Amino acid sequence: MSNNAKQEFFMPMIPPTVTHQEHQVRVVNGKPIFYEPAKLKDAREKLTAFLCVHKPLEAYTCTLRLVVKWLFPITGKHYDGEYKYTKPDTDNLNKLLKDCMTACGFWKDDALVASEITEKFWAEHPGIYILVEELER
């Protein structure tokens, strides 16, 4: 393992609920043109700004495990630490997050992530907890 063997951090924020799945398409001259709606663009910019502060000195180049805990503000009768079982879906949340981590230089390609553990909760202190861990070769 390298000096980057493990990295963990917490980004205090209200996590974006818009996901990568929300790309839009329009037809121009008979050809589909894909674009990001303003909310998705804003979510990407927010995540990138928070993530780039935690960018490792060197990009990961080996097999990785990514642990992400999405902590959403408590609403209704939910309580701190309760699993969030409503939208957005964890796979859609993580797709946008991993794209932003790639853009920030955490790794060359998110295909290096061979193991993912993703959870979402209601929380008194909203944010996103991230652990990036090199796996044994």
VOGU-3710 file (C-alpha; in Angstrom, 3 decimals, decimal comma):
1> msnnakqeff> 0,000/0,000/0,000  1,101/3,576/-0,627  1,002/6,678/1,536  -2,598/7,130/0,364  -3,665/3,852/2,039  -6,738/5,439/3,636  -8,443/8,796/3,593  -11,587/9,820/5,427  -13,355/13,119/5,806  -16,733/14,715/6,506
11> mpmipptvth> -18,250/17,488/4,419  -20,833/19,398/6,479  -23,611/20,421/4,089  -27,163/19,718/3,128  -26,519/16,965/0,567  -27,892/17,609/-2,898  -30,891/15,468/-3,761  -30,646/15,926/-7,514  -28,902/12,981/-9,172  -26,956/12,071/-12,267
21> qehqvrvvng> -30,111/10,392/-13,633  -31,677/13,796/-14,180  -29,860/14,650/-17,400  -32,205/16,096/-19,991  -32,366/15,604/-23,747  -33,691/17,775/-26,524  -33,714/17,173/-30,259  -31,935/19,684/-32,496  -31,963/19,123/-36,261  -33,121/15,551/-35,671
31> kpifyepakl> -30,221/14,739/-33,297  -30,512/14,215/-29,537  -28,548/16,724/-27,455  -27,990/15,839/-23,779  -27,596/18,590/-21,205  -27,596/19,151/-17,458  -30,489/21,112/-15,998  -29,530/24,018/-13,708  -30,210/22,042/-10,487  -27,903/19,205/-11,565
41> kdarekltaf> -25,200/21,668/-12,613  -25,492/23,411/-9,213  -25,250/20,073/-7,357  -22,159/19,103/-9,371  -20,510/22,469/-8,606  -21,353/22,208/-4,894  -19,968/18,674/-4,562  -16,855/19,528/-6,563  -16,124/22,592/-4,412  -16,404/20,579/-1,178
51> lcvhkpleay> -14,486/17,573/-2,531  -11,522/19,427/-4,044  -10,526/20,611/-0,554  -9,949/16,928/0,335  -8,192/15,871/-2,886  -5,283/13,529/-2,095  -1,732/14,688/-2,879  -1,483/11,896/-5,433  -4,369/10,303/-7,289  -5,170/6,722/-6,340
61> tctlrlvvkw> -3,992/4,188/-8,933  -4,959/0,885/-7,305  -8,114/-1,002/-6,377  -10,289/0,908/-3,903  -13,161/0,633/-1,455  -15,442/3,653/-1,196  -17,623/4,100/1,877  -20,170/6,931/1,722  -22,703/7,936/4,346  -25,250/10,471/3,157
71> lfpitgkhyd> -26,673/12,385/6,129  -29,845/14,299/5,314  -31,565/16,903/7,535  -34,252/15,423/9,753  -37,809/16,030/8,587  -41,169/14,975/9,970  -41,087/12,305/12,671  -37,694/10,903/11,687  -34,864/10,750/14,206  -31,094/11,157/14,205
81> geykytkpdt> -29,404/8,046/12,819  -32,548/6,548/11,295  -31,958/4,990/7,877  -33,462/7,131/5,096  -35,563/4,885/2,880  -36,944/7,532/0,533  -35,535/9,001/-2,671  -32,985/9,755/-3,924  -31,541/6,292/-4,579  -28,031/5,636/-3,268
91> dnlnkllkdc> -26,701/4,423/-6,623  -27,790/7,645/-8,317  -26,310/9,769/-5,514  -22,993/7,928/-5,716  -22,748/8,216/-9,507  -22,681/12,014/-9,340  -20,350/11,938/-6,310  -17,858/9,611/-8,044  -17,950/11,742/-11,195  -17,067/14,780/-9,071
101> mtacgfwkdd> -14,305/12,857/-7,273  -12,866/11,902/-10,669  -12,977/15,543/-11,802  -11,172/16,609/-8,601  -8,388/14,075/-9,161  -9,057/11,484/-6,459  -8,335/8,786/-9,071  -7,823/8,484/-12,807  -11,014/6,480/-13,289  -13,812/5,545/-10,887
111> alvaseitek> -13,563/1,999/-12,281  -10,830/1,576/-9,618  -13,632/1,440/-7,038  -14,180/-2,310/-6,646  -16,070/-2,168/-3,351  -18,761/0,303/-2,336  -20,657/0,687/0,887  -23,297/3,391/0,702  -25,836/4,321/3,351  -28,201/7,215/3,858
121> fwaehpgiyi> -29,591/8,470/7,132  -31,610/11,232/8,700  -29,197/13,278/10,828  -29,011/16,261/13,169  -25,716/17,199/11,497  -26,253/16,831/7,735  -23,379/16,187/5,375  -21,461/13,486/3,565  -18,937/11,167/5,221  -16,421/9,608/2,829
131> lveeler> -13,787/6,914/3,323  -11,480/5,946/0,457  -9,383/2,887/1,223  -6,844/1,013/-0,857  -7,526/-2,717/-1,055  -4,838/-5,383/-0,803  -3,373/-6,299/-4,146
//
